[in-house]
Amino acid sequence: MDGLKKIVAVLRRIKRGACEWLMRRHMRREVRKAFRYDMQRFLDHAGALHLDRRAAACAEIVMGYHVLEKGLTMPHRRLGFGKGAVRHLIDLIDAFEKRFGGDPQVTHAVAVLRAYREMHSGVPEPMPHLDAFLSAHPDVQAAKEPHVTRSEFFAAKDAPFPAFAASRHVVRHFAAPVPRETIDRAVALALTAPSACNRQPVRVHAICDHSLRDRLFAMQGGSRGFGQDADKVLVVTADLSSVRWSWERNDCYTNGGLFVMNLCYALHHLGVAHCILHWSVSPDVDRAAHEMLGIPDSEIIVQVIACGLPPEEFDVAASPRRAVGEILTWHGGNQV
């Protein structure tokens, strides 16, 4: 009888092992299928490969004016910056208007160029290309990049949500350290963000060492002109170990994105200036950052956030949002 029980136990272990092997094999096949689907959609529609499309051309203009808008509001601003970016943006706008006509974001790009020209009104160096372009757009006024005091900027940090949300902006001016307990409070508030099946895959790596900060920013490539002033850097990651099915392949980024927005609201509520930085880097850079910071390989870097307490006065970029009608689509049902 004991021998029979042992045989049954062995057979059960074999069955369980075989089922697990088959499941892993099936999952690998489904993962390949899912990522092939993603790859084909990217190849078919990504703006990087289809710049002749209106949406892609407009996005390139937004990226172009954002570069100049950042320059107009930098803490260490210098005259004469971005000459190549100005010429490139003019060419993009000319091509867009000839092919597609107008767009509110394109109009704002012209406004940013006019603001750039007004900032350089006292510079003796001529700007004939920019002047000729602006003369063809006489009705577009210069963009107003808000100049605020610290008290004005955080005036709505305890207001009802509509006013609070509208008051939060990216800030690239940092003047003082953020206490560690403030970061603890912000992360605790951010934990109220939802996550798939409450698996909570998000992790936060807080960088206080400024040499590490500088090396990370050099890898990231988007903090020139202000990154050296940031007191702390929050690297938000999401653990792939929480992913259960191949169809959840994007969950780390969606859950991480929800957490990042909640974290930014929390930082704003606590009076902390912050700037969200992308992590769009090559695999080699990503591996190097994981190794440098000691981040487990199972964790995907979702976003990087520069933090600090702001000075008494500073500038923020206008960065106008699209109208609701441009982004909201109703599908059937009662629309009343």
C-alpha positions, -999 to 999 in steps of 0.1 A, spaced: 0 0 0 28 24 9 45 16 -24 13 24 -43 10 58 -26 46 66 -35 39 58 -72 8 80 -71 27 108 -56 55 105 -82 29 104 -110 12 136 -96 46 154 -95 52 143 -131 18 155 -142 23 188 -124 57 193 -139 44 185 -174 15 209 -170 39 237 -159 62 229 -189 33 231 -213 20 263 -197 54 280 -200 57 268 -236 22 281 -244 30 314 -227 62 319 -247 43 314 -279 16 338 -269 42 364 -258 58 362 -293 25 366 -309 16 396 -288 49 415 -294 47 407 -332 13 424 -331 27 454 -313 57 456 -337 35 455 -368 12 483 -354 43 504 -346 57 499 -381 24 507 -397 15 538 -377 44 553 -356 50 589 -365 88 583 -367 81 562 -398 52 582 -412 61 619 -409 39 627 -440 8 622 -419 -9 651 -402 -8 638 -367 29 629 -370 38 662 -385 19 681 -358 36 661 -331 70 670 -345 61 707 -344 50 703 -308 83 687 -299 101 715 -317 83 744 -300 87 726 -266 124 728 -270 122 766 -274 96 769 -247 120 752 -223 147 776 -233 125 806 -227 117 795 -192 151 780 -181 167 791 -149 201 796 -166 188 812 -197 212 827 -222 205 848 -253 211 833 -287 201 797 -277 184 774 -301 192 790 -334 191 757 -352 159 747 -335 143 780 -346 151 774 -383 140 738 -381 107 747 -365 101 774 -391 106 748 -419 83 723 -401 55 750 -398 58 761 -434 56 725 -446 26 717 -424 6 748 -434 12 742 -471 1 706 -468 -25 706 -440 -35 742 -432 -38 754 -396 -39 738 -362 -41 753 -327 -8 737 -317 9 750 -349 -5 785 -340 11 782 -306 44 772 -322 43 805 -342 35 823 -309 66 807 -292 87 819 -321 74 854 -317 82 852 -280 117 841 -289 121 871 -312 108 895 -286 133 881 -260 161 889 -285 148 923 -296 178 940 -281 203 916 -296 222 933 -325 226 901 -345 200 901 -373 174 873 -377 161 878 -412 148 843 -416 127 845 -384 116 881 -391 104 871 -426 85 842 -412 68 862 -385 58 890 -409 38 863 -427 19 856 -395 11 891 -382 -20 881 -363 -3 857 -339 8 873 -307 38 862 -286 32 833 -263 30 843 -226 52 820 -205 39 826 -169 62 842 -144 50 834 -109 59 836 -73 61 805 -52 30 815 -32 11 821 -65 21 788 -80 11 768 -49 -20 788 -41 -44 760 -52 -24 731 -36 -53 725 -12 -81 737 -35 -109 715 -49 -96 691 -76 -105 712 -108 -85 742 -96 -58 720 -80 -53 699 -112 -52 731 -134 -25 746 -112 0 718 -115 28 724 -140 63 711 -147 89 733 -130 126 734 -140 137 758 -112 151 743 -81 166 763 -52 166 741 -21 166 705 -9 135 685 -3 133 668 31 133 630 29 101 629 50 84 650 23 93 624 -3 80 597 20 47 615 23 44 620 -14 50 583 -22 25 573 5 -1 595 -12 8 582 -46 1 547 -34 -36 555 -36 -32 550 -74 -51 520 -88 -32 490 -101 -43 459 -120 -58 434 -95 -42 455 -67 -8 438 -75 10 472 -69 40 465 -92 55 501 -88 87 508 -70 105 541 -64 142 546 -63 151 579 -47 185 593 -57 201 617 -32 237 614 -44 243 642 -69 271 624 -87 246 596 -95 221 622 -104 244 638 -129 254 604 -145 217 594 -148 208 627 -164 237 623 -188 222 590 -198 187 604 -201 197 634 -221 168 658 -214 178 678 -184 204 702 -197 202 736 -182 184 727 -150 192 691 -140 223 702 -120 200 721 -97 177 692 -88 180 680 -52 166 645 -56 156 623 -85 128 597 -83 132 568 -106 98 551 -109 99 514 -120 75 486 -122 83 449 -115 76 425 -143 72 397 -117 36 410 -112 27 402 -149 6 371 -150 -4 368 -187 11 377 -220 -18 400 -228 -7 421 -197 26 430 -214 19 468 -212 6 467 -176 39 478 -161 38 510 -181 1 517 -175 2 510 -138 35 529 -136 20 559 -155 -10 560 -131 14 561 -102 36 588 -117 6 611 -122 -5 605 -86 30 611 -74 32 644 -93 -1 655 -78 12 645 -43 44 665 -49 25 696 -60 2 693 -30 33 692 -7 49 722 -24 76 704 -43 87 716 -77 91 686 -101 99 679 -137 89 646 -154 116 632 -177 110 604 -202 131 572 -202 133 567 -240 167 553 -242 186 525 -260 189 490 -244 225 496 -237 218 528 -217 189 511 -199 212 482 -188 239 507 -177 214 526 -156 201 495 -140 236 484 -131 247 519 -119 216 523 -96 214 487 -85 179 484 -99 169 447 -103 167 436 -139 130 425 -133 121 462 -129 112 483 -159 122 520 -156 89 539 -164 98 575 -157 124 598 -140 113 628 -119 136 657 -109 126 673 -76 135 703 -55 120 732 -36 115 762 -60 129 797 -57 108 826 -47 101 835 -84 103 814 -115 89 808 -150 68 779 -163 61 769 -199 26 777 -212 23 743 -230 -14 747 -240 -36 716 -240 -58 704 -268 -95 711 -268 -117 683 -254 -134 680 -288 -101 671 -304 -95 641 -281 -129 629 -270 -148 605 -293 -183 592 -284 -193 557 -296 -230 550 -296 -253 550 -266 -271 579 -250 -249 610 -255 -272 635 -238 
